[in-house]
Amino acid sequence: MVVENKKSLERRNSDLIMVKISFLDNDNLIHRFYVENIDPTTLNAIRRTINFNLPIYAIDEIDFIENDSVIFDEMLANRLALCPITTPVETTGKKVTFTLEKKGPCTVYSGDLISNDPEVKMVYDNIPLTKLREDDKISLTAYAVLGKGADHAKFNPAIVGYQQLAELEVLRGCDSCQKCVDACPVKCIKLVSGKPKVEDITKCINCQACVDACPKNCLKLNDTDNYILSIELIGQMKIDSIVKTLDRYCKEYFMLLKKKFK
């Protein structure tokens, strides 16, 4: 067993305090954050908590009354279960009922399902479910419940990933040949005072192209404690709702953990 001394513990605690998160940008449903002074285990814990532990609504039970469509009940049930459903931050966790009544000829979409709760409904109305021919009918009642991604992927609110950023180190012997600048695929390296420098660290993809292009082996990419955290929303929750739910879950989890230690 390794026992840390007081100084090492103080250093680790100070590192935790210095963690800084900055919003970079968002592209439709993809939100990117610049996280400084953090270790990958903590980021992975955030990723796993969002993916597997946040309560999300999804269809879990279906009563088929009539189904004349071109898709079997089992396949249609799978499609319905994977349709994202809005999940409010504050919810009683009650079971929500969706009804579907359609007659052909037509295409049945996710928006055709009627919810008995205005706050819990289909996120997207244009997801095609099945087709009905002339005089074909479909009638069903679906029930949405709260669940976690650890139980099934349909309860997943987002796709979370992170990328470690690197720092460019210029060694002795650099003659400003600019080959590293030309080799960079994202064009984030420029010559400053005759030396290559990463202009924007958040754009560097750590591909090592600049290092490989240097004829004198004067460049080196060193790993840092800085990361790009990407959260791609599926649609059940907005980014602020995910952060609030994540904060609440972590507080409740550590309270339970503290009680167990007592």
N, C-alpha and C positions, 0 to 999 in steps of 0.2 A: 504494500500500500504506500502511495506517495502522499506525504503530509506537507502542505504548503506553509511557509512561514508567514509572519504578519505582513512583511513588506510585499511579498508576491500577491497576497490577498488584497492589499490596498491598491496595488497596481491594477489588478483585474477589476476591482470595483470602480476605479477611476475610468477605466476603459469603457465600462458599461454606461457610465454617466455621459461620456463623450459621444455616444451614438447619435447620429444626426440623419434625419430623413427629409429629403427635399423632393417636391413634385417636379418631374421633368416635363412630361407631355401626355396627351391621350389621343388615340386614334380610334374614333368610334367607341368600341367597347374595351379597348386595350389601354390600360393606365400604367405608366412607367414612373418609377421612383428611384432616386439616387440615394443609396444608403451608405453612410460612412462609418468606419470604425466598428465593424460587427463581424462576428465569426459565422461560418456557413451553417453550423449546427443550429444557431438561433434562427437564421433565415429559413432553414428547413423545417423547424418547428412551426414557424408562422405558416409556411406553405401547407404542411400537413393539417394544421388546425383549420385553415380555410377550406381545404378540400374534403376533409373527413369528419369534422366535428360541428359545423354550424347547422342548425336546424333549417331545413328547406322543405317546402311543399312539393309533392309530386303525386301523380295518380298511382294508387297501389291496389285498388280493387275495382272490378268492372262487372256489372250485371248486364249481359247481352239479352235484350228482349227479342230483337229481330235483326238479322244481318244478311241481306241479299247481295252485298257488295262483292267485288272481285278478290277481296283479301279475307283470309281466314280470321276467326276470332283471336287466335293466339298472336298472329302477326300484327293485327290492328291494336291489340292490347299493348304490345311492345312499343308501337309508335306513339300511342297515347301517353304511356308512362314517361317517355323521353321528351315530351313537349314541356318546355319550361313554364312554370307557374309562379306568378308574383308572390313574394313572401314578405309581409310586413315585419318590421323589427319587433314591434309589440304585438303579440298574438296570444290567444288563449290556448292554441294548439288543438282546437276542435277539428273534427273531420268535416271537410267541405265537399258538397255534392255538385257534380256536373251532369247535365242532361244533354242528350243529343237526339234530335228527331229530324230526319231528312228523307226526301223522296226524289228519285231520279227522273230524268237524267241530269246528273250534275257531278261536280267534284266536291268532296267533303273536306273542309279545311278545319284547322284547329279553332278558328274563330267561331265555328258553328256550335261549340260547346258552351252551354249557358251555366254560369256558376250561381249558387245561392248566396254567395258572399262577394260584394262588390270589390273588396280589397284583395281577394284571392281569385285571380282569373288568369287566362292564358296570356303569356307575355307577347307572343306573336300570333296574329290572326291568319297569316298566309301560309302556314305549314300544311301541305297536302297530306291527307290521311288515307283516303281511298276514293274510288269512283263508283257511281251508281248508274246502271243502265236504265232504260225506259221502264217505269213502274217499279223499279227496285226500291226497297226501303231499308233504312237502318234506324234502330231505336236502342238506346242504351243509357245506363246510369253509371257514372264513374265517381269514385270517392278518392279525394286527395287527402293525404295525411302528412304530418311532419316526420322527416327522417334525416339521417346523416349519411354523408358520402362513404363512410366506413361500411355501411350496410349495402348500398347500391349506388352506382354511378349517376342514376337519375336525380339524386339528392345533391349533386355537386353544383355549387354556385359559381365557380370560376376555375380557370386554368392558371395556375400560379407557377412561375419559374424565376430563376435568378441567374445572373451572369457575373462572374468575378472580373474585375477590372485590373489592368496591368499598368505598370509604370515603366517608361522607357529610360534605360540607363545608357549613356554614351561613354564608352571606354576610350582609352588612349589610342591614337592612331587615326582618328576620323579626319578625312581630308575634304569634307563637304562635297562629296561626289554626287549627291542628290539621288542616288539609285534607290535608297530606302523610301524617299518621298514618292517617286514614280511607282514603286511597287505596292504601296498601300492601296488596297481595294476600296476603302471608304474615304480616302483622301483627308485623313485627320492629322497628317504629319507635315510640318513645314520647317524650313531652315530659319533659325533665329540666331543671329550673330555667328553664322557659319556652322551651327550645330543643329541636328534634327531634334525636333521637339513635338510632342503630341499636343495639338492645339485644343482639342476637346476630348478629355479622357472618357466621357460617356459614349463617344462614338467609336472608340477603339474596340474591335471584336477579338483581340488577342489571337490573331491568326498566324503570327510569326513571319508574315511575308516580308516585313522590313528587315528583320534579323537575317533571314535567308538571302536577301538581296545584297546585303553588305559584303563587298569583296574582301574586306580586311577583318571581318568578324569583330567589329567595333561596337555592335549594339547588343543589348540584352533586355529582355522584358521580364520584369520582376512582379510577382503576384502581390497584391495589396489587400487591405481589409475593407475595400470599397466594392460595392456591388450595384448592379441594376436589377431592381425587383419589378417584375412584370405581372400584372393581374389582368387577365382577359375574362371579362364578365360574360356569363351565359345569358343573363337577363333577369333572373329571379329577384336579385337585389341590386341596388345602386352601390357605387363604391363607398359612399359615406355610411350606408346601412351595414355593409360588410365590416367596416372598421369598428362601428359601434357594437355589433354582435360579437366580433372577435374580442374586443376589450371586455365585454361582459362575460363571455365564456372563460377567458383567462382568469379573471378575478374569482369567479365561482370555483374554477378548478383548483386554484391555489388555496382558497379557503378550505375546501374539502381535504386537500393534501395536508394543510396545517393541522386540521383536526385529527387526522390519522396519526400524525407524528406525536401528538399529545397523548 
